[in-house]
Each structure stands twice: as structure tokens, then as C-alpha cells.
Amino acid sequence: MTDPDPMRFAQDDRADLADFLAGLASEQWDAPTLCDQWSVRDVVAHVISYDDLGPVGFARRFVAGRFNPDRANQVGVDQYRSLTPDELLAELKGHLRPAGLTARFGGRIGLVDGLIHHQDIRRALGAHREVPRERLTATLPFATIAPPIRAFSRIRGLRLVATDVDWSTGRGPTVEGPAEPLLMAMAGRTDGLDELTGAGLPTLAGRMPA
């Protein structure tokens, strides 16, 4: 068995997202997603918005966002505001392989961020997919410690157990279920909580963003 390759998984997931987006109607690009106040087009813009930034560009963006991660993310999204869906799709296809910030940690940032946001779009549109298990297995460990995900405050004192891949983490009351809704819950998404079970579920649900 070969070692997992987060960069390849991230690239493959972006390619899958591009294929999915190519089939959307124009009005679906303006549909809401699981990301508060972001449409499909906004999420696509965010996925690639850090790829062309070096250290200086990254610092400037955070200054523009007044050192608030959410505001900095919005600064990046706003830079793509004038693009049409076709132009955004072309941008995504030109950024299938993560670069810049998203290439850090062997591509794990791009994989975690991209896979979660892919699901933000699909779940909101009711477009189910089976996420390849090897991508989930590579994503889950890094998602527990990646600062942008903010998972630590949600899962502290809990034991998370995936029932469809070989992965678990933590100690305490258990939350178990398929890996994809576990990942989404770690990222603060309430959609999919009904797919999870266990004595720790009420605690996890109570830590979701308002």
C-alpha cells in the first residue's frame, strides 16, 4: 500500500469540484452554501484565493482584514467578485494543484480546506457524493489541529470514531458516525449532525456556531 499523498488528493478533489461546477445552472452559482453569507461563487473564490500569495501577500491580506481571519478571507473572496461563473471555473481549473499557502504541510492545507468547502457546496445544493475514503483518512488527522478549522475547541474532551474508515481521536464521551459528517462537524457545520450518534453528541452539537 502506498503512503497517502495529500497534495495529489487535494488536486483530485479540486478537479472533482470543477467537474461538478461545470454542470451547475447559472443561478446555482448564487445559491447559499453551508458557509454563512457565502454563495457557491464565493466559496469557489475562497478555495483558490490564497494560492497566488507569498509571505508578503499573505501578510498584506491579513492587514487588510484587520488581523481577523474571517475578514481576511472575505478580502480574498472580494477580489474575485467581478468574475462570471465561467471565469471562476476557469480560474479553478488553472489552480487544480494547490500552491502558495494551500500547498503548505505537503498540501494538507489545500486538502482540508478544499474538501470541506466542496462539501459546503454539495450539501447545500443537495448533491450527495461518496468522498473517496483515502482522502478522508488523509484529511481527518490534520483537521483536528489546523487553526482555520478551529476544531480543537469543539472536540476537546470527546472521542470521535469514524465508522467507515480506520480513524479515531480523543478521549471522553464518544461521537461516532461516517467520516464525512464527522469532518464537517469538526469544522463547525451543523448539517450532518443527524448522521452521528453517541453520548458525546449533545456536547458537540452545543459547541456549534450560533
ABEGO torsion letter per residue (X at the ends): XBBBBAAAAAAAAAAAAAAAAAABBAAAAABBBABBGBBAAAAAAAAAAAAABBAAAAAAAAAAAGGBAAAAAAAAAAAAAABBAAAAAAAAAAAABBBEAAABGGGAAAAAAAAAAAAAAAAAAGBBBBBBAAAAAAAAAAAAABAAAGAAAAABGBBBBBAABBBBBEBEBBBBEBAAAAAAAAAGBABGAAABBEAAAAAAAAABBX
